[in-house]
Amino acid sequence: MSLHPASTQPYIRTVYVVSDGTGITAETFAHSVLAQFEGLRFKHIRLPFIDSVDKAADVAARIDQTFEADGKRPIVFSTLVNSEINTRVRQANGMFLELFSTFVEPIEAELGFKSSHSIGRSHNVANTEQYQNRIEAINFSLAHDDGQYAKGIENADVILVGVSRCGKTPTSLYLAMQYGIKAANVPLIPDDFERDSLPSNILPYKSKLFGLTIQPERLSEVRHERRPDSRYASLEQCRYEVSEAEKLMRREGIRWLSTTTKSIEEISTTVLQKIGLEGRFY
Amino acid sequence: MSLHPASTQPYIRTVYVVSDGTGITAETFAHSVLAQFEGLRFKHIRLPFIDSVDKAADVAARIDQTFEADGKRPIVFSTLVNSEINTRVRQANGMFLELFSTFVEPIEAELGFKSSHSIGRSHNVANTEQYQNRIEAINFSLAHDDGQYAKGIENADVILVGVSRCGKTPTSLYLAMQYGIKAANVPLIPDDFERDSLPSNILPYKSKLFGLTIQPERLSEVRHERRPDSRYASLEQCRYEVSEAEKLMRREGIRWLSTTTKSIEEISTTVLQKIGLEGRFY
């Protein structure tokens, strides 16, 4: 079940991410840091839920085995906050980068407060209000995906509009999952262009609308993957729809951005900035 | 549009996250670090896409204004890799924590390679194969949510099963979005318990099944939010369904975990560990 076949290029070093929680934050961070070493391949191993000295001993043994096998000490990104557990792991032959303590200590000095050094605090805890908001937003975004289920759309924080396959659905789900934002999405379809009007059910919420657009050439590629050689995927149809959608959005004064070369994260960040929700969530 | 009303508790310090990319990784990381200061409230401001010296000057001005207003220097988590931009921002009166360079320099020394110091490399770039896999997985998980659209389910990497509202949908979407895993989900419903058998369409894929379960009391709460005072939400019904689902999973030899007190991230991490997909993605 190798989903993303490993590159044939040999890896330069094994990288462990060791955490008392899920290690997801640390893993994402490690990827960001190592992405600065362009062209080098690393072998990543995440070891989550390391919350006892026994588990720490297993981790240390594993790091030592890798050192033997690779002939080079592994790089270990660690977010262990318990000092006994951390000390045990550090007995292994690795290069240790302590993500939390590196920054917690100077912040303690700056604030004049001691940190709580408590385990597994890095993630939203289930059943908190903030966590419930995220789950609620995911359910909302799913229920209001692709123009379905118009009831309740007035509760949306943002309503994404644009032609079919321009990136509305993944963006809506990301906004919900990452930020607890209730993001509906409604397609602009040829019917709307013929009537020369936005879908009637979203007309009352114009201030919540945000448009996504895309280069017709890229749209045609994306649509061909889904429905090869269809009229729907033809470059001519894509050009028509994108041009009409942009005309409509321009006339209605809807802000929009092009998704052509942007990742979900970049689209979402830009949407948040433009609709002024950025930074309201803490 | 204040979605999560601010606490009445005053914040102890303003925290900026300054990035040449989206800043999402840095923001998540900053939250993790500051979560170690239990009980203290911070005001978070993310400033993404700071990719020119002009923008850096604006950021510096903003940090200085905050210093004036708060009477305390802001904490600035920064992932600026361009040294000219970074130097300009650092002219402001803040406490600077440089997330990347703190670790990149020791890794350079360890590897004997220089990093590329290139901007905006921390995220998956749109249109790479890995990014396309994520988008494809999101579409797959949506199409195979809640037992719908059985066609193609043989391409799933994992099929989550469990009673209605036990957490299958958010977990499937998270696995797809974060890891590019094609996660289908299929509910176990009273019909299945009466027939005393798994749904027939997933029987051929038993090795891909992973069960989620939940305490009946918690399930009843969750269901009451969706359908207040329904039979569906009654504690009696929840007890019946959970007990039958666990019996079925036990008999069929399906691995499972309880979601009751777990976040999506914790559930997903555990699923990945148990099905052995952990660490296969790099």
Interface residues (C-beta under 8 A of the other chain):
Chain A: M1 S2 L3 H4 I12 R13 G21 T22 G23 I24 T25 T28 F29 H31 S32 V33 L34 A35 Q36 F37 E38 L40 F42 K43 H44 I45 R46 P48 F49 I75 T79 V81 M95 L97 L99 F100 T102 F103 V104 P106 I107 E110 L111 F113 S115 S116 H117 S118 R121 S122 H123 N124 V125 A126 N127 E129 Q130 Y131 N133 R134 I135 I138 N139 L142 D145 D157 T169 P170 L173 Y174 M177 Q178 G180 I181 T260 T261 K262 S263 I264 E265 E266 S268 T269 T270 Q273 G276 L277 E278 G279 R280 F281 Y282
Chain B: M1 S2 L3 H4 I12 R13 G21 T22 G23 I24 T25 T28 F29 H31 S32 V33 L34 A35 Q36 F37 E38 L40 F42 K43 H44 I45 R46 P48 F49 I75 T79 V81 M95 L97 L99 F100 T102 F103 V104 P106 I107 E110 L111 F113 S115 S116 H117 S118 R121 S122 H123 N124 V125 A126 N127 E129 Q130 Y131 N133 R134 I135 I138 N139 L142 D145 D157 T169 P170 L173 Y174 M177 Q178 G180 I181 T259 T260 T261 K262 S263 I264 E265 E266 S268 T269 T270 Q273 G276 L277 E278 G279 R280 F281 Y282
